[in-house]
């Protein structure tokens, strides 16, 4: 097994290789505006560090969000392209699950929250670092204060809103190393991973203007 993992659902552009036992190479850069520019060079860098070629990859793992439309689609389209070119399966993993897996909070229930912009967070509750107990949602922090009260929280969204997430911890952004390790663990256990389809949870910021006038030639 050699899994190529990548995620662009948060400001982090993150890539890793996992050989089924451990992460053999990884790269992460935080830049919310340069996902498309940074992702492929990061893949090249990770492959070079591992001393292997893309043709040795046996599967691709990609974070499916939730995340902003523009950043999220960069990783998903790249993963799909690699899968088609190499003839290997592409597995989806919820980005929040990757954060939970790498969380500094290991015992007891906790929350993962990432920045959804618009003064909102993407979030879910976990019973432990491997078990999500709610579906990912997008909400204003004040609207979920009762649901997360008293729980430790992980991620950039939690760190941004300390008035709601009183006990916030790292990591701030997801790492492909954590995604790859979680995917390898689940695949080894025979767990079927989600399809590589995006969790947008809301419409993109770009919208067709109202009262748009269609002009057609006569």
C-alpha positions as CSV (number, residue, x, y, z in Angstrom):
1,X,0.0,0.0,0.0
2,X,1.1,3.5,-0.8
3,X,-1.5,6.2,-0.2
4,X,-1.2,9.7,-1.5
5,X,-3.3,11.9,0.7
6,X,-4.2,15.6,0.2
7,X,-6.6,18.2,1.5
8,X,-7.5,21.8,0.5
9,X,-10.6,22.2,2.6
10,X,-9.0,24.6,5.0
11,X,-6.3,27.3,4.5
12,X,-3.7,24.5,4.7
13,X,-2.5,23.0,1.5
14,X,-1.4,19.6,2.8
15,X,0.0,16.4,1.2
16,X,1.3,13.1,2.6
17,X,2.4,9.6,1.6
18,X,1.5,6.6,3.8
19,X,2.9,3.1,3.2
20,X,0.2,1.3,5.2
21,X,2.3,1.4,8.4
22,X,3.5,5.0,8.8
23,X,3.7,8.3,7.1
24,X,6.8,8.4,4.9
25,X,6.7,12.0,3.8
26,X,4.5,15.0,4.4
27,X,4.2,18.7,3.5
28,X,1.8,21.5,4.7
29,X,1.6,25.2,3.8
30,X,-1.0,27.6,5.1
31,X,-2.2,30.0,2.4
32,X,-5.9,30.3,1.8
33,X,-5.6,32.0,-1.6
34,X,-3.0,29.7,-3.3
35,X,-4.4,26.2,-3.1
36,X,-4.2,25.7,-6.9
37,X,-0.7,27.1,-7.1
38,X,0.8,25.2,-4.2
39,X,-0.8,21.7,-4.4
40,X,1.0,20.1,-7.3
41,X,4.5,21.3,-6.2
42,X,3.7,19.9,-2.7
43,X,2.9,16.5,-4.3
44,X,6.2,16.6,-6.2
45,X,8.1,17.6,-3.0
46,X,6.5,14.7,-1.0
47,X,7.3,12.2,-3.7
48,X,10.9,13.4,-3.9
49,X,11.3,13.2,-0.2
50,X,10.0,9.6,-0.2
51,X,12.3,8.7,-3.1
52,X,9.4,7.3,-5.2
53,X,7.4,8.1,-8.2
54,X,3.7,8.8,-8.7
55,X,3.3,5.5,-10.5
56,X,4.0,3.7,-7.2
57,X,0.9,5.1,-5.6
58,X,-1.8,2.5,-5.0
59,X,-4.6,4.7,-3.8
60,X,-5.5,8.4,-3.3
61,X,-7.1,9.9,-0.2
62,X,-8.7,13.3,-0.3
63,X,-10.4,15.5,2.3
64,X,-14.0,16.1,1.3
65,X,-14.6,19.0,3.6
66,X,-16.7,20.6,4.7
67,X,-15.0,23.6,3.3
68,X,-15.3,26.7,1.0
69,X,-16.2,25.9,-2.6
70,X,-13.1,27.3,-4.3
71,X,-10.5,25.7,-2.1
72,X,-12.2,22.4,-1.6
73,X,-12.7,21.7,-5.3
74,X,-8.9,22.1,-6.0
75,X,-8.1,19.0,-3.9
76,X,-11.0,17.0,-5.1
77,X,-10.4,17.6,-8.8
78,X,-6.7,16.8,-8.4
79,X,-7.5,13.6,-6.5
80,X,-9.9,12.5,-9.2
81,X,-7.4,13.3,-11.9
82,X,-4.7,11.2,-10.2
83,X,-7.1,8.4,-9.7
84,X,-8.0,8.3,-13.4
85,X,-4.5,8.7,-14.6
86,X,-3.1,6.0,-12.4
87,X,-6.1,3.7,-12.4
88,X,-6.2,3.6,-8.6
89,X,-9.1,4.1,-6.2
90,X,-9.8,7.5,-4.7
91,X,-11.1,7.6,-1.1
92,X,-12.8,10.4,0.6
93,X,-12.3,11.3,4.3
94,X,-14.2,14.0,6.1
95,X,-11.8,16.9,6.8
96,X,-13.2,17.3,10.4
97,X,-12.4,13.6,11.0
98,X,-8.8,14.2,10.1
99,X,-8.6,17.0,12.6
100,X,-10.2,14.9,15.3
101,X,-7.8,12.1,14.6
102,X,-4.8,14.4,15.2
103,X,-6.5,16.2,18.1
104,X,-4.6,17.0,21.3
105,X,-7.9,16.0,23.1
106,X,-7.9,12.2,23.0
107,X,-10.4,11.2,25.7
108,X,-14.0,12.0,26.2
109,X,-16.4,13.9,24.0
110,X,-15.1,17.0,22.1
111,X,-15.9,19.2,19.2
112,X,-14.1,20.0,16.0
113,X,-14.7,23.4,14.4
114,X,-13.1,25.0,11.3
115,X,-13.5,28.5,9.9
116,X,-16.4,28.7,7.5
117,X,-16.1,32.5,7.0
118,X,-19.2,34.7,7.2
119,X,-18.8,34.5,11.0
120,X,-19.7,30.8,10.9
121,X,-18.0,27.5,11.6
122,X,-18.1,24.0,10.1
123,X,-18.4,21.7,13.1
124,X,-19.2,18.2,14.4
125,X,-19.1,16.4,17.8
126,X,-16.9,13.4,18.5
127,X,-17.0,10.8,21.3
128,X,-13.3,10.1,20.8
129,X,-10.6,10.8,18.2
130,X,-12.0,8.2,15.8
131,X,-15.8,8.4,16.3
132,X,-17.9,11.2,15.0
133,X,-21.4,11.3,16.5
134,X,-23.1,14.1,14.5
135,X,-23.2,15.0,10.9
136,X,-21.0,18.0,9.8
137,X,-22.9,21.3,10.0
138,X,-22.4,25.0,9.4
139,X,-23.7,27.5,12.0
140,X,-22.9,30.7,13.7
141,X,-21.0,29.9,17.0
142,X,-23.6,31.7,19.1
143,X,-26.4,29.5,17.8
144,X,-24.6,26.3,18.9
145,X,-23.3,27.5,22.2
146,X,-25.7,25.3,24.2
147,X,-24.7,22.2,22.1
148,X,-21.0,22.6,22.7
149,X,-21.0,24.0,26.2
150,X,-18.5,22.4,28.5
151,X,-16.8,20.5,25.7
152,X,-13.1,20.8,24.6
153,X,-12.9,22.0,21.0
154,X,-10.3,21.6,18.2
155,X,-9.5,23.7,15.1
156,X,-9.3,27.2,13.8
157,X,-13.0,27.8,14.2
158,X,-12.8,27.1,17.9
159,X,-9.8,29.3,18.3
160,X,-11.6,32.2,16.5
161,X,-14.6,32.2,18.8
162,X,-13.4,31.7,22.4
163,X,-16.6,33.1,23.7
164,X,-18.4,30.0,22.5
165,X,-15.5,27.4,22.5
166,X,-14.1,28.0,26.0
167,X,-11.6,25.2,25.9
168,X,-10.0,25.4,22.5
169,X,-7.0,23.3,21.4
170,X,-4.8,22.5,18.4
171,X,-4.2,21.6,15.7
172,X,-5.6,24.6,13.9
173,X,-5.8,23.0,10.5
174,X,-6.0,19.5,9.1
175,X,-2.9,17.6,8.0
176,X,-2.8,15.1,5.2
177,X,-0.6,13.0,7.4
178,X,-3.5,12.5,9.8
179,X,-5.9,11.9,6.9
180,X,-3.6,9.3,5.5
181,X,-3.1,7.5,8.8
182,X,-6.9,7.4,9.5
183,X,-7.7,6.2,6.0
184,X,-5.0,3.5,6.2
185,X,-6.4,2.3,9.6
186,X,-9.9,2.2,8.3
187,X,-9.0,0.4,5.0
188,X,-7.0,-2.2,6.9
189,X,-10.1,-2.8,9.1
190,X,-12.3,-3.3,6.0
191,X,-14.2,-0.1,6.5
192,X,-15.6,1.4,3.3
193,X,-14.6,5.0,2.9
194,X,-16.9,7.7,1.5
195,X,-16.8,8.6,-2.2
196,X,-14.7,11.6,-3.0
197,X,-17.6,14.0,-3.2
198,X,-17.6,17.5,-1.6
199,X,-19.3,18.5,1.6
200,X,-20.1,22.1,0.7
201,X,-23.1,22.5,3.2
202,X,-24.1,25.8,1.6
203,X,-24.1,27.5,-1.8
204,X,-21.0,29.1,-3.2
205,X,-20.4,32.8,-2.7
206,X,-20.6,33.5,-6.4
207,X,-24.2,33.8,-7.6
208,X,-25.9,34.7,-10.9
209,X,-27.2,38.2,-10.5
210,X,-31.0,38.6,-9.9
211,X,-33.0,39.8,-13.0
212,X,-30.1,38.6,-15.2
213,X,-30.9,39.6,-18.8
214,X,-30.2,36.8,-21.3
215,X,-29.1,38.2,-24.7
216,X,-29.6,35.9,-27.6
217,X,-28.8,36.6,-31.2
218,X,-31.8,37.3,-33.5
